[in-house]
Structures are given as structure tokens and as C-alpha cells.
């Protein structure tokens, strides 16, 4: 796989390569590129694989870098030597979440599943039956299937969308499930959001969840929103960065003790034209952390910035150049994930 960097790194061989004297795992990061995925450090790509991938990341113990391909197959690389790990399995999903050690979890057929990446034997971690929504729409409305939007070893964040017959819109009902006790916490629906929630981030301290929303308005191209769920009080705080008409959220994640998101703003008169991409950080409130054309800005444990360079289409794939500590490192990057501290 040829991943072209904008720096002066030498050409690398195709496919996973044996790397001796591997650096500490926290100096590594996983990248999803236009031609595949790989594991890199400050010197560039150290091992890579060609393919069509949807999701990348590290196991919680940083011993493996995993990827989910377009067919829902999960595979992994050993970070110590970047050899293909023995395990490979079908999760019937588009994304998995690191839980503990080398174990990942995902949603399938009404249950949170889990498996060890080295010797995967997928099994049910917890079957979940959600209660009826506490604030349903009028009689005759229908509930769609359950979506998992965030997961860690203690909790699952789930959403169900409800709509009336013939409607092109719907409302979300949000739930947080304690995986240890099975207790379900309802957060109800957020009236200003009329499309399915797809992204959320659980704060590092486990006290809150931040959910990315989007509302179609049938006039322009819709408006983004962000909603912070306080797990202790059950309150929902919908204060966020300024989201003008024709905006969307491209990414939301925990970064150390903070949560960061990428805000996209599109041209109201030509919704296919991207005007800006900026990164915003939540600590005690929302502040701008990265200026256009930033797509990602990660500070913990490494300072990585992904700057948009490729073409843009609403809700399409955005690509850019990846910088480490201000130094251009790799090109044609879609996504980057750092190891866990």
C-alpha cells in the first residue's frame, strides 16, 4: 500500500512489516487512508494494510491496532512487531469499541457483544431490552431499531428513532445502560434533532456523554447541534459552539479529560461547497481549538492535526494531510486514532 506523505520519509514496503525495537505504544497512532489502514509514529508509516476500512483504533491495553473493513470483518495488528494477529472475525457491524485489555465490544441483534482480538470468540456481554419511550410521539408512530453510538467497559449509549407514518423525519430517544447492573437511564428526546444520532463520546471520567445532533430544515441543508448528558443528574445541556444554518459535525471524541468535535459549515446557496472546518473543545465550556482547515486536533497523548486538502461533499469522506507537532507526516488521511494513556 502506498501512502504518500508530504514530508521526506522514504518509501515503505507494502503490507504489514516486522518492526524490531518498537517504540512505546503511546507514541503510535492508527491511520485510515484512502487506500487502507496502518500504524505510524513520528518517522512515518511503520506497518500498513491495503483495503476498504470503516473503523480503526487501539485495544485498551495498546497491544493491538484493530480495523473493521467494509464487510464487517475485524482484524488486528500487534503493535510490538506489527504482525497480523491470529484473530479475525465478523462483527456484523461498522464499528467496535475498546473495552479492556484486548477486548472490544459492539452492538448486534439486541445485545452488546464482546470478543478478544487475539482469540476472538464473540459472545453476548449483555442483552438489552429498552423500555418504551417516556415521551413518545402521537399514537400511530413507529419505533425503528436500536443504534449503539458509544460504548465503554461500564456503559452503552443507545438511541431509537421514532417517526409517524409517511414522515421523512423522526425524533431520537436516548438511553444510557449500565453494563454491570443492567440499569437503564432514559434521557428522552431532544426536540430540535430530527435525524438519527450517529456519534457520541463518553467523557474520560465517565460522568457525562456528549452527543452530536443534526436537524434537517427542508430549506437549506440543516443545522448541527451538540448535547451533553449529565449521568449523575439526568440533565441535558444543549449549549454548544455556534452552529449556523448549513452546518454539521464530522467527528466527536474524548481527548484526554476533554471532548473535541469537528464543525463543518457549508455554503447556504450551494450546499456542496464547504466553507470551513474547525475543531472545538469542551472543558468548562466550548472554545475553538483548531482553525480552518482543521479536521482533527488531538493533544493527548500526542499532538496531531489533520488538515483538510481533498474535495468535500456533504456527509461524504473528507481527507487531508496529517501533522505531528506541526510537522507534515502523511497525506491522503481520512481518520487518525491515538493509543490510550
C-alpha positions in Angstrom: 0.0 0.0 0.0 1.4 3.4 -1.0 0.6 6.1 1.5 2.0 9.3 0.2 3.4 11.7 2.8 4.1 15.3 2.3 7.4 15.1 4.1 10.7 13.4 3.2 10.1 9.9 4.7 11.5 7.1 2.5 9.2 4.7 0.6 7.9 1.9 2.7 7.3 -1.7 1.7 3.7 -2.9 1.1 1.7 -4.7 3.8 2.4 -5.5 7.4 6.1 -5.4 8.1 8.1 -6.8 11.1 9.5 -3.9 13.1 12.1 -4.6 15.7 12.8 -2.2 18.6 9.2 -1.0 18.5 8.6 2.4 20.2 6.3 2.7 23.2 2.7 2.1 22.2 1.7 5.7 23.3 3.9 7.1 20.6 2.0 5.2 17.9 -1.2 6.2 16.1 -3.5 4.4 13.8 -4.5 5.9 10.4 -7.2 5.2 8.0 -6.2 6.4 4.5 -7.8 6.4 1.0 -6.1 3.0 0.3 -6.2 1.2 3.6 -5.0 1.5 7.2 -1.8 1.4 9.1 0.1 2.2 12.3 2.5 5.1 12.3 4.8 7.1 14.5 6.9 10.2 14.2 9.0 8.6 11.5 6.0 7.8 9.3 4.1 4.6 8.5 5.5 1.5 10.3 3.1 -1.1 9.0 0.1 -0.9 6.8 -2.6 -2.9 5.0 -4.4 -2.3 1.8 -8.2 -2.5 2.0 -11.6 -0.8 2.4 -12.0 0.1 6.1 -14.7 1.7 8.1 -13.1 2.0 11.6 -9.7 1.9 13.2 -8.4 2.1 16.8 -6.3 0.5 19.5 -7.2 -2.1 22.1 -7.4 -0.6 25.6 -4.1 -2.1 26.6 -2.5 -0.7 23.3 -1.2 -4.2 22.4 -3.2 -4.3 19.2 -4.3 -1.9 16.5 -7.6 -3.0 15.0 -9.6 -2.3 11.9 -13.2 -3.0 10.7 -13.5 -3.5 6.9 -16.4 -2.7 4.6 -17.8 -6.3 5.1 -17.8 -6.0 8.9 -14.7 -8.1 9.4 -12.5 -7.2 12.3 -8.7 -7.8 12.2 -5.7 -6.5 14.2 -2.0 -5.9 14.1 0.3 -6.5 17.1 1.8 -3.1 17.9 5.1 -4.6 19.2 6.0 -6.1 15.9 3.2 -5.1 13.6 2.4 -8.7 12.6 -1.1 -9.7 11.8 -2.7 -11.0 15.0 -4.2 -14.5 14.9 -7.8 -13.5 15.4 -10.2 -12.3 12.7 -14.0 -12.3 13.0 -17.2 -11.0 11.6 -18.9 -8.5 13.9 -21.8 -7.7 11.5 -21.1 -4.1 12.4 -19.4 -0.9 11.2 -17.6 -0.1 14.4 -16.2 -1.7 17.5 -15.2 -0.1 20.8 -12.2 -0.9 23.1 -13.4 -2.2 26.5 -10.5 -3.6 28.5 -7.2 -5.4 27.8 -7.5 -6.7 24.2 -11.3 -7.0 24.3 -13.6 -4.9 22.1 -17.4 -4.6 22.1 -20.1 -3.8 19.5 -23.9 -4.0 19.0 -25.7 -6.9 17.3 -29.2 -8.2 17.4 -30.3 -6.6 20.7 -27.1 -7.2 22.7 -23.7 -5.7 23.4 -21.3 -8.3 22.2 -17.6 -8.7 23.1 -14.5 -10.6 21.9 -10.8 -10.8 22.5 -8.9 -9.5 19.4 -6.3 -12.2 19.7 -8.5 -15.2 20.1 -12.0 -14.0 19.2 -15.0 -16.0 20.3 -17.8 -13.4 20.0 -20.2 -13.7 22.9 -23.0 -11.7 24.5 -21.8 -9.3 27.1 -25.3 -8.1 28.0 -28.7 -8.4 26.3 -30.6 -5.2 26.5 -34.4 -4.5 26.3 -35.1 -0.8 26.3 -38.3 0.5 27.9 -40.9 2.3 26.0 -40.0 6.0 25.4 -41.0 8.2 28.3 -42.1 11.0 25.9 -43.5 9.2 22.7 -45.0 10.9 19.7 -48.7 10.7 18.9 -50.4 7.4 18.5 -49.6 5.6 15.3 -45.9 6.5 15.3 -43.4 3.7 14.9 -40.0 2.9 16.6 -37.1 1.9 14.4 -34.2 -0.4 15.5 -31.8 0.4 18.2 -28.4 2.1 17.4 -25.3 2.0 19.6 -23.5 5.3 19.4 -20.9 5.0 22.2 -19.6 2.2 24.5 -17.0 1.6 27.2 -16.5 -1.1 29.7 -19.2 0.3 32.1 -21.9 1.8 29.9 -23.6 1.7 26.5 -25.2 4.8 24.9 -28.2 3.8 22.7 -30.7 5.6 20.6 -34.0 4.7 19.0 -35.7 6.8 16.4 -39.5 7.3 16.2 -41.5 8.7 13.3 -45.1 9.0 12.2 -46.2 7.1 9.0 -45.0 8.7 5.8 -42.8 11.2 7.5 -39.3 11.9 6.2 -38.1 12.8 9.7 -38.0 11.3 13.2 -37.1 12.0 16.8 -34.4 10.2 18.9 -34.9 8.6 22.3 -31.6 8.4 24.2 -30.7 5.8 26.7 -27.6 5.0 28.8 -27.3 1.4 30.0 -25.1 0.4 33.0 -23.4 -2.8 31.7 -22.7 -4.0 35.2 -26.2 -3.7 36.7 -28.3 -3.5 33.6 -30.0 -0.3 34.8 -31.4 1.9 32.0 -31.3 5.7 32.3 -33.6 7.5 29.9 -32.8 10.9 28.6 -35.9 11.2 26.4 -36.0 13.0 23.1 -34.2 16.2 22.1 -36.9 18.2 20.1 -34.5 20.1 17.9 -33.0 17.0 16.4 -35.0 15.2 13.7 -32.4 12.8 12.3 -30.8 9.7 13.8 -27.9 10.2 16.2 -24.8 8.6 14.8 -21.9 9.9 17.1 -21.3 10.3 20.8 -18.3 10.5 23.1 -18.2 9.3 26.7 -16.1 11.6 28.9 -12.9 10.1 30.3 -14.3 10.5 33.9 -17.5 8.6 32.9 -19.7 11.3 34.3 -21.1 12.6 31.0 -21.8 11.8 27.4 -21.7 14.3 24.5 -23.9 13.5 21.6 -23.7 15.1 18.1 -27.0 16.0 16.5 -28.3 17.3 13.2 -31.7 18.7 12.2 -32.9 18.9 8.6 -34.9 22.1 7.9 -36.2 21.4 4.3 -35.0 24.9 3.4 -31.2 24.9 3.4 -29.0 21.9 4.4 -29.8 21.6 8.1 -28.1 22.6 11.4 -25.8 20.8 13.7 -26.2 20.7 17.5 -24.4 19.1 20.4 -25.9 17.8 23.7 -24.2 17.0 26.9 -25.9 14.3 29.1 -25.1 14.5 32.8 -25.2 11.0 34.0 -25.5 12.0 37.7 -28.4 14.4 37.4 -30.1 13.2 34.2 -29.9 16.8 32.8 -29.3 17.6 29.2 -27.3 20.7 28.3 -27.7 21.7 24.6 -25.3 24.7 24.7 -22.6 24.3 22.2 -20.3 26.1 19.7 -22.1 28.4 17.3 -23.8 26.3 14.7 -25.0 28.4 11.7 -27.6 27.1 9.2 -25.9 24.6 6.9 -23.6 23.1 9.5 -22.8 19.5 10.5 -20.4 17.6 12.9 -17.8 15.4 11.3 -16.3 13.9 14.4 -16.7 13.9 18.2 -14.4 12.2 20.6 -12.7 12.3 24.0 -9.2 13.8 24.1 -7.7 13.4 27.5 -10.1 14.9 30.0 -11.8 17.0 27.3 -14.2 16.3 24.4 -13.5 17.7 21.0 -15.6 17.9 17.8 -15.2 19.0 14.2 -17.7 21.6 13.0 -18.3 21.9 9.2 -20.0 24.9 7.7 -21.4 24.7 4.2 -22.5 27.4 1.7 -26.2 28.0 2.2 -26.6 28.8 -1.5 -24.6 25.8 -2.7 -24.7 23.1 -0.1 -21.9 21.1 -1.9 -19.4 23.9 -1.1 -17.6 23.5 2.2 -16.8 27.0 3.7 -14.8 25.9 6.8 -13.8 23.1 9.1 -12.9 23.9 12.6 -12.2 22.0 15.8 -13.9 22.9 19.1 -13.0 21.7 22.6 -15.2 21.3 25.7 -13.6 21.6 29.2 -15.7 24.0 31.3 -17.3 25.3 28.1 -16.8 25.2 24.4 -13.9 27.0 22.9 -12.4 26.9 19.4 -9.2 24.9 19.3 -8.4 24.5 15.6 -8.9 26.9 12.8 -9.9 26.1 9.2 -8.9 23.8 7.5 -8.5 21.6 10.6 -10.4 18.3 10.6 -8.9 16.8 13.7 -6.9 18.2 16.6 -5.7 15.8 19.2 -3.4 16.7 22.1 -3.3 13.6 24.3 -1.0 11.7 24.3 0.3 13.2 21.0 -0.3 16.5 19.3 -1.8 15.5 15.9 -3.6 17.7 13.5 -5.4 16.6 10.3 -5.8 19.4 7.8 -8.3 19.2 5.0 -6.8 19.0 1.5 -9.2 16.9 -0.6 -12.6 17.5 -2.1 -15.7 17.8 0.2 -19.2 16.6 -0.2 -22.0 16.8 2.5 -21.8 13.8 4.8 -19.1 12.4 2.5 -15.5 11.3 3.2 -13.0 14.1 3.9 -9.3 13.7 3.5 -6.2 15.7 4.5 -2.6 15.9 5.5 -1.6 14.7 8.9 0.8 16.8 11.1 2.6 15.7 14.2 3.9 18.6 16.4 3.5 20.9 13.4 5.5 18.6 11.0 3.8 17.3 7.9 3.9 13.5 8.1 1.3 11.7 5.9 -1.1 12.5 3.2 -4.5 11.1 2.0 -5.6 10.5 5.6 -9.3 10.0 6.4 -9.0 9.3 10.1 -6.5 9.1 12.9 -6.7 7.4 16.4 -4.2 7.6 19.2 -3.2 4.9 21.7 -4.7 5.0 25.2 -2.8 6.5 28.1 
